[in-house]
Amino acid sequence: MHNYFVYSGELEALVSKLYLVSNEEGFIATVQSMPTLVRDYAGRVLNAKGDVVAAVHQYDRSNALKSQYEGEFPKIGEAERRIK
């Protein structure tokens, strides 16, 4: 909804106070709308400035990220969750 409010003109009085950051330069990576992904040696997603992003939204839109995350955070069975 935030995109709707920003771009629809309904917040016209506030638009001059907003600071819009592109997806490529911001702290949140929305994977579906990114033409390319850049990761560092640890697999963290970087923005265009080379900073590690704080959140990766829609990681499953990238087969490389999906595979990486599934390897890092595998699903474990119910019995394994109760082992000390």
N, CA, C and O atoms as CSV, one atom per row, in Angstrom:
chain,resi,resn,atom,element,x,y,z
A,1,MET,N,N,0.818,-1.202,0.000
A,1,MET,CA,C,0.000,0.000,0.000
A,1,MET,C,C,0.856,1.257,0.000
A,1,MET,O,O,0.427,2.301,-0.492
A,2,HIS,N,N,2.079,1.164,0.555
A,2,HIS,CA,C,2.901,2.370,0.608
A,2,HIS,C,C,3.193,2.901,-0.789
A,2,HIS,O,O,3.199,4.115,-0.994
A,3,ASN,N,N,3.434,2.020,-1.751
A,3,ASN,CA,C,3.681,2.487,-3.118
A,3,ASN,C,C,2.459,3.197,-3.674
A,3,ASN,O,O,2.586,4.221,-4.345
A,4,TYR,N,N,1.278,2.661,-3.400
A,4,TYR,CA,C,0.049,3.298,-3.872
A,4,TYR,C,C,-0.060,4.717,-3.320
A,4,TYR,O,O,-0.310,5.663,-4.068
A,5,PHE,N,N,0.125,4.859,-2.021
A,5,PHE,CA,C,-0.019,6.178,-1.406
A,5,PHE,C,C,1.043,7.163,-1.902
A,5,PHE,O,O,0.746,8.340,-2.107
A,6,VAL,N,N,2.252,6.700,-2.093
A,6,VAL,CA,C,3.316,7.593,-2.545
A,6,VAL,C,C,3.078,8.051,-3.972
A,6,VAL,O,O,3.218,9.236,-4.275
A,7,TYR,N,N,2.720,7.126,-4.853
A,7,TYR,CA,C,2.637,7.451,-6.280
A,7,TYR,C,C,1.238,7.859,-6.760
A,7,TYR,O,O,1.106,8.346,-7.883
A,8,SER,N,N,0.208,7.679,-5.955
A,8,SER,CA,C,-1.149,8.017,-6.391
A,8,SER,C,C,-1.462,9.500,-6.286
A,8,SER,O,O,-2.398,9.990,-6.917
A,9,GLY,N,N,-0.683,10.208,-5.494
A,9,GLY,CA,C,-0.961,11.623,-5.297
A,9,GLY,C,C,-1.809,11.890,-4.066
A,9,GLY,O,O,-2.051,13.047,-3.723
A,10,GLU,N,N,-2.266,10.832,-3.392
A,10,GLU,CA,C,-3.108,11.022,-2.209
A,10,GLU,C,C,-2.342,11.623,-1.030
A,10,GLU,O,O,-2.949,12.137,-0.090
A,11,LEU,N,N,-1.038,11.561,-1.078
A,11,LEU,CA,C,-0.222,12.148,-0.016
A,11,LEU,C,C,0.512,13.388,-0.516
A,11,LEU,O,O,1.611,13.699,-0.055
A,12,GLU,N,N,-0.099,14.086,-1.454
A,12,GLU,CA,C,0.563,15.210,-2.112
A,12,GLU,C,C,1.157,16.204,-1.123
A,12,GLU,O,O,2.238,16.741,-1.366
A,13,ALA,N,N,0.484,16.454,-0.033
A,13,ALA,CA,C,0.988,17.421,0.950
A,13,ALA,C,C,2.271,16.920,1.609
A,13,ALA,O,O,3.076,17.720,2.085
A,14,LEU,N,N,2.461,15.622,1.637
A,14,LEU,CA,C,3.635,15.057,2.300
A,14,LEU,C,C,4.771,14.708,1.337
A,14,LEU,O,O,5.896,14.461,1.771
A,15,VAL,N,N,4.487,14.685,0.040
A,15,VAL,CA,C,5.477,14.227,-0.930
A,15,VAL,C,C,6.770,15.024,-0.827
A,15,VAL,O,O,7.848,14.452,-0.988
A,16,SER,N,N,6.699,16.301,-0.569
A,16,SER,CA,C,7.923,17.099,-0.468
A,16,SER,C,C,8.753,16.698,0.744
A,16,SER,O,O,9.938,17.024,0.813
A,17,LYS,N,N,8.153,16.000,1.695
A,17,LYS,CA,C,8.872,15.569,2.890
A,17,LYS,C,C,9.373,14.133,2.783
A,17,LYS,O,O,10.100,13.658,3.655
A,18,LEU,N,N,8.981,13.442,1.710
A,18,LEU,CA,C,9.407,12.063,1.528
A,18,LEU,C,C,10.761,12.019,0.832
A,18,LEU,O,O,11.073,12.855,-0.016
A,19,TYR,N,N,11.541,11.042,1.204
A,19,TYR,CA,C,12.820,10.805,0.538
A,19,TYR,C,C,12.719,9.426,-0.084
A,19,TYR,O,O,12.762,8.416,0.618
A,20,LEU,N,N,12.584,9.383,-1.406
A,20,LEU,CA,C,12.430,8.122,-2.103
A,20,LEU,C,C,13.792,7.546,-2.471
A,20,LEU,O,O,14.666,8.252,-2.975
A,21,VAL,N,N,13.955,6.269,-2.213
A,21,VAL,CA,C,15.198,5.575,-2.503
A,21,VAL,C,C,14.881,4.456,-3.480
A,21,VAL,O,O,13.912,3.721,-3.289
A,22,SER,N,N,15.685,4.321,-4.517
A,22,SER,CA,C,15.447,3.255,-5.484
A,22,SER,C,C,15.691,1.893,-4.837
A,22,SER,O,O,16.414,1.778,-3.848
A,23,ASN,N,N,15.084,0.890,-5.406
A,23,ASN,CA,C,15.257,-0.464,-4.907
A,23,ASN,C,C,16.727,-0.867,-4.918
A,23,ASN,O,O,17.191,-1.554,-4.009
A,24,GLU,N,N,17.453,-0.445,-5.934
A,24,GLU,CA,C,18.854,-0.831,-6.066
A,24,GLU,C,C,19.766,-0.140,-5.049
A,24,GLU,O,O,20.848,-0.648,-4.753
A,25,GLU,N,N,19.350,1.003,-4.512
A,25,GLU,CA,C,20.201,1.742,-3.590
A,25,GLU,C,C,19.739,1.660,-2.139
A,25,GLU,O,O,20.451,2.114,-1.244
A,26,GLY,N,N,18.583,1.099,-1.894
A,26,GLY,CA,C,18.025,1.093,-0.550
A,26,GLY,C,C,18.521,-0.030,0.333
A,26,GLY,O,O,19.438,-0.771,-0.023
A,27,PHE,N,N,17.896,-0.141,1.493
A,27,PHE,CA,C,18.276,-1.140,2.483
A,27,PHE,C,C,17.433,-2.401,2.412
A,27,PHE,O,O,17.699,-3.376,3.115
A,28,ILE,N,N,16.419,-2.378,1.564
A,28,ILE,CA,C,15.568,-3.552,1.373
A,28,ILE,C,C,15.644,-3.934,-0.102
A,28,ILE,O,O,15.407,-3.106,-0.982
A,29,ALA,N,N,15.973,-5.184,-0.358
A,29,ALA,CA,C,16.060,-5.660,-1.736
A,29,ALA,C,C,14.774,-6.389,-2.089
A,29,ALA,O,O,14.483,-7.446,-1.529
A,30,THR,N,N,14.009,-5.833,-3.009
A,30,THR,CA,C,12.825,-6.506,-3.520
A,30,THR,C,C,13.278,-7.236,-4.778
A,30,THR,O,O,13.382,-6.642,-5.851
A,31,VAL,N,N,13.542,-8.517,-4.633
A,31,VAL,CA,C,14.234,-9.307,-5.654
A,31,VAL,C,C,13.512,-9.306,-6.993
A,31,VAL,O,O,14.158,-9.210,-8.036
A,32,GLN,N,N,12.196,-9.411,-6.986
A,32,GLN,CA,C,11.460,-9.509,-8.248
A,32,GLN,C,C,11.697,-8.307,-9.145
A,32,GLN,O,O,11.707,-8.451,-10.367
A,33,SER,N,N,11.886,-7.132,-8.578
A,33,SER,CA,C,12.037,-5.938,-9.417
A,33,SER,C,C,13.495,-5.557,-9.660
A,33,SER,O,O,13.765,-4.497,-10.225
A,34,MET,N,N,14.431,-6.395,-9.245
A,34,MET,CA,C,15.848,-6.101,-9.465
A,34,MET,C,C,16.337,-6.801,-10.728
A,34,MET,O,O,16.135,-8.005,-10.880
A,35,PRO,N,N,16.980,-6.060,-11.641
A,35,PRO,CA,C,17.459,-6.694,-12.877
A,35,PRO,C,C,18.595,-7.679,-12.615
A,35,PRO,O,O,18.708,-8.689,-13.310
A,36,THR,N,N,19.433,-7.400,-11.627
A,36,THR,CA,C,20.519,-8.310,-11.256
A,36,THR,C,C,20.670,-8.309,-9.742
A,36,THR,O,O,20.231,-7.384,-9.059
A,37,LEU,N,N,21.291,-9.352,-9.236
A,37,LEU,CA,C,21.602,-9.442,-7.816
A,37,LEU,C,C,23.104,-9.494,-7.659
A,37,LEU,O,O,23.793,-10.150,-8.441
A,38,VAL,N,N,23.614,-8.809,-6.658
A,38,VAL,CA,C,25.035,-8.875,-6.339
A,38,VAL,C,C,25.125,-9.363,-4.897
A,38,VAL,O,O,24.466,-8.839,-4.000
A,39,ARG,N,N,25.966,-10.388,-4.700
A,39,ARG,CA,C,26.172,-10.932,-3.359
A,39,ARG,C,C,27.651,-10.870,-3.009
A,39,ARG,O,O,28.510,-10.872,-3.890
A,40,ASP,N,N,27.935,-10.816,-1.724
A,40,ASP,CA,C,29.322,-10.831,-1.287
A,40,ASP,C,C,29.786,-12.265,-1.052
A,40,ASP,O,O,29.053,-13.210,-1.344
A,41,TYR,N,N,30.995,-12.431,-0.527
A,41,TYR,CA,C,31.581,-13.760,-0.326
A,41,TYR,C,C,30.752,-14.644,0.604
A,41,TYR,O,O,30.828,-15.870,0.524
A,42,ALA,N,N,29.960,-14.031,1.486
A,42,ALA,CA,C,29.128,-14.790,2.421
A,42,ALA,C,C,27.728,-15.043,1.872
A,42,ALA,O,O,26.909,-15.679,2.536
A,43,GLY,N,N,27.444,-14.553,0.665
A,43,GLY,CA,C,26.140,-14.749,0.053
A,43,GLY,C,C,25.123,-13.687,0.403
A,43,GLY,O,O,23.956,-13.798,0.029
A,44,ARG,N,N,25.554,-12.650,1.124
A,44,ARG,CA,C,24.630,-11.567,1.494
A,44,ARG,C,C,24.367,-10.686,0.278
A,44,ARG,O,O,25.269,-10.427,-0.519
A,45,VAL,N,N,23.133,-10.231,0.145
A,45,VAL,CA,C,22.751,-9.375,-0.985
A,45,VAL,C,C,23.247,-7.958,-0.729
A,45,VAL,O,O,23.098,-7.418,0.367
A,46,LEU,N,N,23.839,-7.369,-1.762
A,46,LEU,CA,C,24.366,-6.008,-1.679
A,46,LEU,C,C,23.543,-5.064,-2.538
A,46,LEU,O,O,23.013,-5.458,-3.577
A,47,ASN,N,N,23.436,-3.808,-2.097
A,47,ASN,CA,C,22.778,-2.807,-2.936
A,47,ASN,C,C,23.802,-2.200,-3.885
A,47,ASN,O,O,24.964,-2.607,-3.876
A,48,ALA,N,N,23.398,-1.245,-4.695
A,48,ALA,CA,C,24.268,-0.659,-5.714
A,48,ALA,C,C,25.464,0.071,-5.107
A,48,ALA,O,O,26.477,0.268,-5.779
A,49,LYS,N,N,25.352,0.470,-3.851
A,49,LYS,CA,C,26.461,1.142,-3.176
A,49,LYS,C,C,27.449,0.155,-2.570
A,49,LYS,O,O,28.506,0.547,-2.075
A,50,GLY,N,N,27.097,-1.138,-2.612
A,50,GLY,CA,C,27.969,-2.157,-2.033
A,50,GLY,C,C,27.666,-2.458,-0.582
A,50,GLY,O,O,28.394,-3.215,0.060
A,51,ASP,N,N,26.584,-1.866,-0.047
A,51,ASP,CA,C,26.182,-2.115,1.335
A,51,ASP,C,C,25.338,-3.379,1.414
A,51,ASP,O,O,24.557,-3.664,0.506
A,52,VAL,N,N,25.489,-4.131,2.483
A,52,VAL,CA,C,24.642,-5.296,2.723
A,52,VAL,C,C,23.243,-4.790,3.048
A,52,VAL,O,O,23.079,-3.913,3.896
A,53,VAL,N,N,22.232,-5.341,2.376
A,53,VAL,CA,C,20.859,-4.909,2.633
A,53,VAL,C,C,20.367,-5.498,3.950
A,53,VAL,O,O,20.854,-6.537,4.396
A,54,ALA,N,N,19.410,-4.833,4.559
A,54,ALA,CA,C,18.867,-5.270,5.843
A,54,ALA,C,C,17.834,-6.378,5.688
A,54,ALA,O,O,17.690,-7.229,6.567
A,55,ALA,N,N,17.122,-6.366,4.576
A,55,ALA,CA,C,16.072,-7.363,4.351
A,55,ALA,C,C,16.013,-7.718,2.874
A,55,ALA,O,O,16.193,-6.869,2.002
A,56,VAL,N,N,15.757,-8.996,2.617
A,56,VAL,CA,C,15.595,-9.471,1.243
A,56,VAL,C,C,14.147,-9.922,1.091
A,56,VAL,O,O,13.736,-10.938,1.653
A,57,HIS,N,N,13.387,-9.155,0.327
A,57,HIS,CA,C,11.971,-9.445,0.090
A,57,HIS,C,C,11.854,-10.243,-1.209
A,57,HIS,O,O,12.480,-9.901,-2.212
A,58,GLN,N,N,11.062,-11.292,-1.185
A,58,GLN,CA,C,10.819,-12.144,-2.355
A,58,GLN,C,C,12.075,-12.897,-2.787
A,58,GLN,O,O,12.346,-13.026,-3.981
A,59,TYR,N,N,12.848,-13.396,-1.807
A,59,TYR,CA,C,14.075,-14.136,-2.133
A,59,TYR,C,C,13.793,-15.325,-3.037
A,59,TYR,O,O,14.660,-15.746,-3.803
A,60,ASP,N,N,12.569,-15.874,-2.951
A,60,ASP,CA,C,12.241,-17.063,-3.745
A,60,ASP,C,C,12.064,-16.754,-5.230
A,60,ASP,O,O,11.828,-17.667,-6.020
A,61,ARG,N,N,12.174,-15.483,-5.624
A,61,ARG,CA,C,12.113,-15.126,-7.045
A,61,ARG,C,C,13.465,-15.343,-7.728
A,61,ARG,O,O,13.581,-15.209,-8.946
A,62,SER,N,N,14.481,-15.677,-6.936
A,62,SER,CA,C,15.814,-15.971,-7.459
A,62,SER,C,C,16.157,-17.409,-7.101
A,62,SER,O,O,16.222,-17.765,-5.925
A,63,ASN,N,N,16.374,-18.233,-8.117
A,63,ASN,CA,C,16.725,-19.634,-7.847
A,63,ASN,C,C,18.017,-19.738,-7.044
A,63,ASN,O,O,18.148,-20.611,-6.186
A,64,ALA,N,N,18.971,-18.852,-7.319
A,64,ALA,CA,C,20.250,-18.882,-6.601
A,64,ALA,C,C,20.044,-18.578,-5.115
A,64,ALA,O,O,20.586,-19.276,-4.258
A,65,LEU,N,N,19.264,-17.538,-4.810
A,65,LEU,CA,C,19.011,-17.198,-3.407
A,65,LEU,C,C,18.180,-18.270,-2.717
A,65,LEU,O,O,18.454,-18.633,-1.572
A,66,LYS,N,N,17.177,-18.770,-3.405
A,66,LYS,CA,C,16.321,-19.804,-2.820
A,66,LYS,C,C,17.148,-21.032,-2.459
A,66,LYS,O,O,16.989,-21.591,-1.374
A,67,SER,N,N,18.017,-21.448,-3.350
A,67,SER,CA,C,18.873,-22.601,-3.093
A,67,SER,C,C,19.823,-22.330,-1.925
A,67,SER,O,O,20.022,-23.185,-1.061
A,68,GLN,N,N,20.399,-21.140,-1.913
A,68,GLN,CA,C,21.313,-20.767,-0.832
A,68,GLN,C,C,20.601,-20.804,0.516
A,68,GLN,O,O,21.107,-21.407,1.462
A,69,TYR,N,N,19.444,-20.171,0.617
A,69,TYR,CA,C,18.729,-20.089,1.882
A,69,TYR,C,C,18.215,-21.447,2.344
A,69,TYR,O,O,18.232,-21.748,3.537
A,70,GLU,N,N,17.761,-22.263,1.405
A,70,GLU,CA,C,17.297,-23.598,1.784
A,70,GLU,C,C,18.455,-24.440,2.310
A,70,GLU,O,O,18.256,-25.292,3.176
A,71,GLY,N,N,19.668,-24.210,1.795
A,71,GLY,CA,C,20.843,-24.915,2.298
A,71,GLY,C,C,21.267,-24.414,3.667
A,71,GLY,O,O,21.726,-25.193,4.502
A,72,GLU,N,N,21.115,-23.120,3.901
A,72,GLU,CA,C,21.504,-22.535,5.184
A,72,GLU,C,C,20.481,-22.816,6.278
A,72,GLU,O,O,20.838,-22.963,7.447
A,73,PHE,N,N,19.222,-22.891,5.899
A,73,PHE,CA,C,18.143,-23.076,6.871
A,73,PHE,C,C,17.273,-24.258,6.464
A,73,PHE,O,O,16.122,-24.079,6.063
A,74,PRO,N,N,17.830,-25.478,6.567
A,74,PRO,CA,C,17.056,-26.644,6.135
A,74,PRO,C,C,15.879,-26.914,7.081
A,74,PRO,O,O,15.939,-26.622,8.275
A,75,LYS,N,N,14.830,-27.469,6.522
A,75,LYS,CA,C,13.676,-27.868,7.334
A,75,LYS,C,C,14.031,-29.169,8.032
A,75,LYS,O,O,14.592,-30.082,7.426
A,76,ILE,N,N,13.701,-29.241,9.303
A,76,ILE,CA,C,13.964,-30.467,10.051
A,76,ILE,C,C,12.655,-31.054,10.551
A,76,ILE,O,O,11.685,-30.334,10.791
A,77,GLY,N,N,12.643,-32.362,10.704
A,77,GLY,CA,C,11.434,-33.059,11.124
A,77,GLY,C,C,11.053,-32.786,12.571
A,77,GLY,O,O,11.854,-32.282,13.358
A,78,GLU,N,N,9.825,-33.126,12.900
A,78,GLU,CA,C,9.287,-32.891,14.246
A,78,GLU,C,C,10.141,-33.561,15.313
A,78,GLU,O,O,10.424,-32.951,16.344
A,79,ALA,N,N,10.554,-34.797,15.088
A,79,ALA,CA,C,11.344,-35.533,16.082
A,79,ALA,C,C,12.685,-34.841,16.341
A,79,ALA,O,O,13.148,-34.774,17.479
A,80,GLU,N,N,13.299,-34.330,15.278
A,80,GLU,CA,C,14.595,-33.654,15.433
A,80,GLU,C,C,14.486,-32.357,16.216
A,80,GLU,O,O,15.448,-31.930,16.854
A,81,ARG,N,N,13.318,-31.731,16.169
A,81,ARG,CA,C,13.124,-30.457,16.868
A,81,ARG,C,C,13.100,-30.631,18.382
A,81,ARG,O,O,13.206,-29.649,19.116
A,82,ARG,N,N,12.965,-31.845,18.852
A,82,ARG,CA,C,12.835,-32.092,20.286
A,82,ARG,C,C,14.078,-32.751,20.886
A,82,ARG,O,O,14.066,-33.133,22.056
A,83,ILE,N,N,15.141,-32.889,20.106
A,83,ILE,CA,C,16.375,-33.496,20.599
A,83,ILE,C,C,17.227,-32.436,21.283
A,83,ILE,O,O,17.442,-31.346,20.751
A,84,LYS,N,N,17.709,-32.782,22.482
A,84,LYS,CA,C,18.540,-31.859,23.236
A,84,LYS,C,C,19.945,-31.854,22.706
A,84,LYS,O,O,20.797,-31.130,23.222
